[in-house]
């Protein structure tokens, strides 16, 4: 009971912090009017009219589809011109909130990172936030949720624990395999990792490396969406070649890990009906 109260307190505190951060926005950047810019070239006796602030934005919220994502990206790009620190703090706080409490929808934030921060800064930022957020989920589960997770998912925890013991000699590569080719969802792996005695150092490094291809694809998608203004731009030869290069770079690490796993890891094959069999990969 004490662990449940502690978890609720952490969730409430984090939710209030994120809500207050999104509610009290800094002043919107001011747009320069054309009349003000033209007045530099024409001498007049009348004083220059002050620039009017932009329209007040709506309340910020997590995007649930691509249209909301595009609107949020445009708003935050507008704010980023004068409030870069605030946009960065807001994005990091929202991302860590989702990752720490295993809330689905981080792919939209990955795409948003590409649109806001570019391909390189966005990828580095997303990889760091994914790793830190997953580690926070690991620590929260270790402190508050072990008993509840075992009671809610006894079969999944038992299966994962058995596979961890079987692959103890090459545990790090087994964790990489789970990130590239997930036998269980990432949110469940984050919460169950301390229960099956996965060291936090292995967990931390496997998240950073294992989710790199997925984060790379999402960030590059955000970069392209921020640059594309029509379908003609999307299906140009430059974009198609860029998509092909992204696909090859994302598939290469997975292919190498899969080849290694076939030789060294003890893995079960998942049948067509979704049940786990005891047949090992040869």
C-alpha positions in Angstrom: 0.0 0.0 0.0 2.8 2.4 0.8 4.5 1.8 -2.6 1.2 2.6 -4.3 0.8 5.8 -2.4 4.4 6.8 -3.3 3.9 6.1 -7.0 0.7 8.1 -7.0 2.5 11.0 -5.3 5.3 10.9 -7.9 2.7 10.9 -10.8 0.7 13.8 -9.3 3.8 15.9 -8.7 5.1 15.3 -12.2 1.7 16.0 -13.8 1.3 19.3 -11.9 4.8 20.4 -12.9 4.2 19.6 -16.6 0.8 21.2 -16.5 2.1 24.4 -15.0 5.0 24.5 -17.5 2.6 24.3 -20.4 0.0 26.6 -18.9 2.2 29.6 -18.1 3.7 30.3 -21.6 6.2 33.1 -22.0 5.1 36.1 -24.1 4.7 35.2 -27.8 7.3 36.5 -30.2 6.4 39.8 -32.0 6.0 39.9 -35.7 7.5 42.8 -37.6 5.0 44.6 -39.7 5.8 45.5 -43.3 4.9 49.2 -42.6 7.6 49.3 -39.9 10.2 47.8 -42.2 9.3 50.2 -45.0 9.5 53.2 -42.7 13.3 52.8 -42.6 13.5 53.9 -46.2 10.9 56.7 -46.1 11.3 59.7 -43.7 8.1 60.7 -42.0 7.2 62.9 -39.1 4.8 60.4 -37.6 6.1 58.0 -34.9 6.6 54.4 -35.8 3.6 52.2 -34.9 4.5 49.5 -32.4 4.4 46.0 -33.6 1.4 43.9 -32.5 1.9 40.6 -30.7 1.0 37.5 -32.5 -2.2 35.7 -31.8 -2.5 33.9 -28.5 -1.8 30.1 -28.9 -4.2 27.5 -27.7 -3.5 25.3 -24.8 -0.6 22.9 -25.4 -1.3 19.2 -25.4 0.2 15.9 -26.6 -0.5 15.3 -30.3 -2.6 12.3 -31.1 -2.4 12.5 -34.9 -0.3 14.0 -37.7 -2.5 17.1 -38.1 -2.1 18.0 -34.4 1.6 17.2 -34.6 2.0 19.6 -37.5 0.1 22.4 -35.7 2.2 21.9 -32.5 5.4 21.9 -34.5 4.5 25.2 -36.2 3.6 26.7 -32.8 6.8 25.6 -31.1 9.0 26.6 -34.1 7.4 30.1 -33.8 8.2 30.2 -30.0 11.7 28.8 -30.6 12.7 32.0 -32.4 12.8 33.9 -29.1 12.3 31.3 -26.4 14.6 28.5 -27.3 15.3 27.6 -23.7 11.7 27.3 -22.8 10.9 25.1 -25.9 13.8 22.8 -25.0 12.7 22.6 -21.4 9.1 21.9 -22.3 10.0 19.2 -24.9 12.4 17.5 -22.5 9.9 17.5 -19.6 7.1 16.2 -21.8 9.3 13.4 -23.2 10.6 12.3 -19.8 7.0 12.3 -18.5 5.9 9.9 -21.2 8.9 7.6 -21.0 9.0 7.5 -17.2 5.4 6.5 -16.8 5.3 4.2 -19.9 2.7 6.4 -21.7 2.3 5.4 -25.4 2.9 8.0 -28.1 6.6 8.8 -27.9 6.9 8.3 -31.7 5.1 11.6 -32.2 7.6 13.4 -29.9 10.5 11.8 -31.9 9.0 13.2 -35.1 8.5 16.6 -33.4 12.2 16.6 -32.3 13.2 16.3 -36.0 11.0 19.2 -37.0 12.2 21.4 -34.1 15.9 20.7 -33.7 17.0 19.2 -37.0 18.5 15.8 -37.9 21.6 15.7 -35.7 20.6 17.7 -32.6 17.2 16.1 -32.7 18.6 12.6 -32.9 21.0 13.1 -30.1 18.4 14.7 -27.9 15.9 11.9 -28.5 18.4 9.2 -27.8 19.4 10.8 -24.5 15.8 11.4 -23.4 14.7 7.9 -24.4 17.5 6.4 -22.4 17.1 8.6 -19.3 13.3 8.3 -19.4 13.4 4.5 -19.7 15.9 4.4 -16.8 13.6 6.5 -14.7 10.8 4.0 -15.5 13.2 1.2 -14.4 13.9 3.0 -11.1 10.2 3.7 -10.5 9.4 0.1 -11.1 12.2 -1.0 -8.8 11.0 1.3 -6.0 7.2 1.0 -6.3 5.9 -1.5 -8.8 7.6 -4.9 -8.5 4.7 -6.5 -6.7 2.0 -5.1 -9.0 3.8 -6.0 -12.2 4.3 -9.6 -11.2 0.6 -9.9 -10.2 -0.6 -8.2 -13.5 1.7 -10.0 -15.9 2.9 -13.3 -14.2 3.4 -15.3 -17.4 5.2 -12.5 -19.3 7.5 -11.9 -16.3 8.2 -15.6 -16.0 9.0 -16.0 -19.7 11.3 -13.0 -19.7 13.1 -14.1 -16.5 13.7 -17.6 -18.0 15.2 -16.1 -21.2 17.4 -13.7 -19.2 18.8 -16.7 -17.3 19.4 -18.7 -20.5 21.3 -15.8 -22.1 23.2 -14.7 -19.0 26.6 -15.2 -20.8 25.7 -12.7 -23.5 23.0 -10.7 -21.7 23.9 -7.3 -23.3 23.4 -8.7 -26.9 20.2 -10.3 -25.8 18.9 -7.0 -24.6 19.9 -5.4 -27.9 18.0 -8.1 -29.7 14.9 -7.3 -27.6 15.1 -3.7 -28.6 15.6 -4.4 -32.3 13.1 -7.3 -32.5 10.9 -6.9 -29.5 9.4 -10.1 -28.1 7.7 -7.9 -25.5 6.7 -4.2 -25.8 9.4 -1.7 -24.8 7.2 -0.3 -21.9 6.9 -3.8 -20.4 10.6 -4.4 -20.7 11.4 -1.1 -19.0 9.1 -2.0 -16.1 10.1 -5.6 -15.7 13.9 -5.2 -16.1 14.6 -4.7 -12.4 12.3 -7.7 -11.5 14.3 -10.1 -13.7 17.6 -8.7 -12.3 18.9 -6.9 -15.4 21.8 -4.7 -14.3 21.0 -1.0 -14.8 24.2 -0.4 -16.7 23.3 -3.0 -19.3 19.8 -1.7 -19.4 21.0 1.9 -19.9 23.4 1.1 -22.8 21.0 -1.3 -24.5 18.3 1.3 -24.6 20.6 4.0 -26.1 22.0 1.7 -28.8 19.0 -0.6 -29.4 16.5 2.2 -30.0 18.9 4.3 -32.2 17.6 3.0 -35.5 13.9 3.6 -34.5 14.7 7.1 -33.2 16.7 7.8 -36.4 13.8 7.0 -38.6 11.3 9.1 -36.5 13.6 12.1 -36.4 14.3 12.0 -40.1 10.6 11.8 -40.7 10.1 14.9 -38.7 12.8 16.7 -40.6 11.2 15.8 -43.9 7.7 16.8 -42.8 9.0 20.2 -41.7 10.6 20.7 -45.2 7.9 19.3 -47.4 5.1 21.6 -48.5 3.4 19.5 -51.1 3.2 15.9 -52.4 5.4 16.8 -55.3 8.2 17.6 -52.9 7.6 14.3 -51.0 7.9 12.2 -54.1 10.9 13.9 -55.7 14.0 11.9 -56.5 15.9 13.6 -53.7 13.3 12.6 -51.1 13.0 9.0 -52.4 16.8 8.6 -52.3 16.8 10.0 -48.8 14.1 7.6 -47.7 16.1 4.7 -49.2 19.3 5.7 -47.4 17.4 6.0 -44.1 15.9 2.6 -44.5 19.3 1.0 -45.2 21.0 2.7 -42.3 18.1 1.6 -40.0 18.1 -2.0 -41.1 21.8 -2.6 -41.0 22.3 -2.8 -37.2 19.2 -5.0 -36.9 20.5 -7.4 -39.5 23.9 -7.7 -37.7 22.2 -8.3 -34.3 19.9 -10.9 -35.8 22.8 -12.8 -37.4 24.7 -12.7 -34.1 21.6 -13.9 -32.2 21.1 -16.9 -34.5 24.5 -18.2 -33.5 24.8 -17.2 -29.8 21.4 -16.5 -28.3 18.8 -18.9 -27.1 15.5 -17.5 -28.4 12.0 -18.9 -28.8 10.2 -18.6 -32.2 6.9 -16.9 -32.1 4.2 -18.9 -33.9 1.6 -17.4 -36.2 -1.1 -17.5 -33.5 1.0 -15.4 -31.2 1.9 -18.1 -28.7 5.5 -18.7 -27.7 6.9 -22.2 -28.5 9.9 -23.9 -27.0 11.7 -24.3 -30.4 15.1 -22.7 -30.4 16.4 -20.7 -33.3 19.2 -22.6 -35.1 
